[in-house]
Amino acid sequence: MSQEPILTIRGLHKSFGDNHVLRGIDLDVQQGDCIAILGASGSGKSTFLRCLNFMEIPSDGAITHAGKTIGTERPGKPRVYSEDELTKVRQKVGMVFQQFNLFPHKTVLGNITEGLRIVQGKDKASSDARAREELARVGLAEKADEYPSRLSGGQKQRVAIARALALAPELMLFDEPTSALDPELVGEVLNVIRGIADEGRTMLLVTHEIGFAYHVANRVIFMADGIIQEEGPPEQVLKNPQNPLTQAFLARHKQFEF
Amino acid sequence: MYEWDFTAVIENSGLLWQGLLGTLAITGTALAFGLPLGLMLALSRLSPRKWLAWPAGFIIEFFRTTPPLVQLFWFFFALPILMDIQMTPYLAAAITFSIQSSAFFAEVFRAGIVSIERGQWEAARAIGMQRPQAMRRIILPQAVKRMIPAFTERSIELMKTTTLVATVSYADLLYQANELAQKTFRPIEVFTVTALIYFTVIFGLSLCVQAVERRLAVSGDSTVR
């Protein structure tokens, strides 16, 4: 039985000047999906993810969140988006960045409570309690009063995940969350993400960790040249790819797996 | 060989103290109005709204590129004639240096703001902040910290530039020194002491700023290594 998708993407295009990065993407995301997006650099996978919370404004196409299509249609032109509308969408979509982007002038706790207090208008006591709850989930309860500069990369990324989760998003976006980490720190972050996926939270994850995609995702998307080349369950896309581009991509990556 | 004699200077030191107070008053006024005005100009110039950005840019460039002495004369001599507004030397100097320093401070603010990584904006917007909230809560606090050295530099420049107010008979330190030199026929001593007063005040203040900077350095990234 299929229910209403929580996210629908239709005919998504994005250009930066003459550079046509996304060339028509269609995708339905169901509640509880964990979708891994693979592709070489320049394939448009990060741009695609960043369009979903409007960090990038789509050049064309429509994105529907929980039954509501974002933006206002204009005949013959791309949709227009109001700042208020996008601000509301972003509150329901958590994002984790490759470079963490913690606020360096705020403590770990302050990073997490910022959105709760300023955006959601919660009082200090309940924001703090909520933030500590999320910090405990990512295993950093004792770091609440530290500043980000005193944390390792893996710890920073776990705080960034807690910051996004604290706002109780309906959808989580991970943009290469382990690519900026030293190899020995990748595991702790992947474990946290796996824990969130196991709770059944809907998420899209741009990653180079093919093994992680295989074990955690329920759907895998392979992108090249700004479109989805192949999409399906991980066993199919990763073990028995049909598209020659997917096959070539996976062959390149397998050289490094021992 | 010249014979130094500071007796006359010491006996009349009250005049110099009054002058110092005058200098501090005009510098303080210019800072008190110039900083918030500079911030407003910087935010306007960075605004996506062209009708805000262009006039702000014009004001900043105009007051940065015209000599402060000309501005001072214009406010003190021209404005009363053109608009029938009478100004005291203090008021003319206060207006001139508030606007003039705001133009420079605006550029300091702007440089600080644009130096903050794009990721900070993105993180703020990703948690649902609107642009003004992100600016106030995330970008500006980090920018201000980075601005402190440039801000100190501009304030020192400001204090020295205020010596121009002597030309409209505002009794600042330099004006008083001039009076004293003519009265005592001891210009070398008078101006030596005057230079030492400027040095002591400005150097003292910049030591204070460095101390503040070092305290701020405790919380993460900073300009002091």
Interface residues (C-beta under 8 A of the other chain):
Chain A: N53 M55 E83 D84 T87 K88 R90 Q91 V93 G94 M95 F97 Q99 N101 L102 F103 P104 H105 E114 G115 I118 V119 Q120 Y147 P148 S149 A160 R163 A164 L167
Chain B: E117 G119 Q120 E122 A123 A124 R125 A126 I127 G128 M129 Q130 R131 Q133 R137 I138 P141 Q142 K145 S219 G220 D221
